[in-house]
């Protein structure tokens, strides 16, 4: 972590909607912390319980609970220790989440799993942790760039996950990568239900220029009008210069 003390001005909008499903199997969280020296820590995460398996809502909730515990107990350390290895921290966090979910299922003789898209920003440095098909976009200069890997494959005209958390003793396929952030820009993190029917580029002006207006309800209406019935969860993160 660099020694200079530079931070972004960040604002957050969030939305969750069960849709026509019987249960809400997504989960999400966001954290912000600032120390007396002005260093800032942000954490945003969306988890989506895997359909077709047992207790998707339990898997996604366990993942988010583990992230909340990690953030509460680690953020101060991350802000004060300039030599901290965030990549290693997130890899160890992923192992802990996977162990918790896998053991939960083993004790109950069930199989459950979840996807996870998580972004951590410390001052002006960002990193993404990604497993599965939940999605993160970076939006800047009127362009949307997908920054999350997609762990799926197509078979018989259907999409199948190639990686998720909790179904096996270890997660072997995941993304743990630095992301380049600049102001002004927007991060859009969400479950796949938000993006299956969303033409994000057609809404780029609304997303970038939203300012004090809530954007996510308009995007939700768009995907519902297009026929999406899945749970929808989204976090919109507006990144500005510290003094703007």
N, C-alpha and C positions, 0 to 999 in steps of 0.2 A: 504494500500500500504506500502511495506517495506521501511525502511529508507535508506538502502544502495543504493549507486549510481552505479549500474551496468547496462550496456546497450549492446545490440547486434549490430553487423555490418550487415546491411540489404541492399540487392539490389533487384530490382524489374524488372520483365519482364511482359508485358501486350499484349493482342491481342483481337481484336473483328472482327467478320466476319458475314455478313448478310446471307450468304448462298443463298438458292433458295427461301427464303421467300420474300414477297412483301415489308415488313417493318422490320427494326431492332428494336425489342421491348425490348432488354436488355439495361442495363446501368451499369456503373461502376465508381469507383473513388478510389484514394489512396492519403493519406496524410502522410507527415513526418514533424516533428518539433523537434528542439533541443534547450534547453535553455542554458544559460551561465554556468550552473553547469554541463552540460553534460547529463542531463536527456533527454530521447528520447520518443517521441510519434509517433506511426504509426497507421494508420487506412486503412483498405482495405475492399471494399464492391462490391458485384455484385448483381444486381436486375434483375429479368426476368419477364416481363409483362405476365400475365396469358392469355394463348390462350383460345379462346372461349368466352371471355368477350370483352367489348368495350375498345378501347384505351389503349392497354397494354403498348405502348411506353410512354403514359402520366403517368401511374401509376409508372413504373420503374424510370422515370425521376424525378418525385416528390420525391420518396424515396431517390434517390441519392442527389438531391438538398437539402433536409432536413439534410442529413448526412454531406454534405459539410458545411452547415450553422452551424451545431452543432460542427463540428471539428474546424472550424475557430474561433468560439466564446468560446470554452470550453477547447481546448488543453492546453493552458497556465495554466488554473486553475487546470487541472488534473495533470500537472507536478509539480506545486508548493504546492498543498494541499495534504499532506501525508495521511490525514484522509478521502479523497474522497471515496465514495462508487461507484465504476464503475458499479457494477451490477445494482444499482438503476438508475444511469445515463442512461444506455442503455435501461432499461425498460421504463423510461420516454421518451426517444427518440423514441422508438417503438410506444408508445401511440401517440406521436405528428405526426409521419409519417402516422399512420393509420387514425387519425382524418383528416389530410389534404386530403388524397386520398378519404376517404369516403365522405367528404363534397364536394369535386370536382365532384364526381359522382352524389351526391344528387341534386346539383344545376343544373345539366345537364340532370337529369332523366336517367342516365346510370349506369351500374354496371361495375366496373373495379377493378383490383387487381394486386398484384405483389408478387413474392417471394423475399427473401433477405438472403444473407449470408454475414456477416460482422465480421471482426476480428480486435480487438484493441490490440496493444502491447504498454505497458508503461514500459520502461526499459526492464526488462526480464520477465514481467508478461503479460500473454495473456488472452483474453476472447473472446468467440464467441457468436454472436447473430444470430439466425437462425429461419427463417419461410419459410416453403415450401420445394421444392425439388432441389434448387440449392445446390451446394456441396462444401465441404472443406475437403482436405486430408492433413495429416501431414506425411511427408516422411522422414524417418531416418533409418540408418543402413540397407539399401536395402529393406525396407518394407514400404508399403503405408497403413496408418490407416485412415479410414474415421472418422472425428471428428464432422461432422455435422449430426444432426438428420434428418430423412427423413419423412416428413409429407404427406404421400400418402397411399392410399389403392387400392387394386386390385378388379375390378368388371367387369365381362364379358370380361376378358382378356385385360382390359384397366386399366391404372393407373390414379387415381383421387386424386387431392390435398385434404388433410384434414385440411389444414390451409394455409391462405395467408393473405396479408395485404391489407386493403381497402374495402373489400366486406361487412364487418359488422362493427357495431359501436365499437367493441372491438376485439382484438386478444387474444384468450384464450389459444391457443396452440402454444408455442414457446420455443426455447432453449436459455438460457442465462447462460453460463457456463464457468468456468475457464478452460483454457487449459495449460497443462504443456509443456513448450518449452525448448529446449536445442540446443546447437550448436555443430556440424553442422547439419542442417536439412533444409527442404524445405516445405513451405506451398503452396498448389495448390488450388485456389478458382475459381469456375467457374459456369456458367449456366448449366442446365442439358444437353443442346445440346452438350457440350464438352465431357460428360461422358457416354452418352447412348451407344456409340459404341467404347469406348476406354478401352482397357485392360491396365490399368495403370501399373500393375506389370511388364508387358513385356517391358515397356519403363523406368523402374526404374533406370537403369544405366545412360541413357541419361539425365534424370531429375536431378539426384544427381550430376553428373559429368559435367554438362553443362558449368560451368564457364563462359567464355566470349562468348560462342556460344549461339545464340538464339535457344531455345528449342520449344517454342509454335508453330511456323510454321510447324515443323515436326509433332507434335501431331495433328495439324489441318488437315494436309494432310492425316494422318492415319484415322481420323474419317470421312472425306469426301470420301476417298476411300472405306470406309465401308458402305457408303450410307446415312450418316447423312445429312439432308437438313435444319435443324433448325438453328436459330441464334446461334453462338458460341462466348462466351466471357470467357476469362481466365486471371487470375493474378497469376504469379509465384513469390514467395517470398523466397529468399535465406537468410538463417540465419547463420551467422558465429560469432565466437568470436570477441570481439571488436577490438582486435589488429591483427587479421588474415587478 
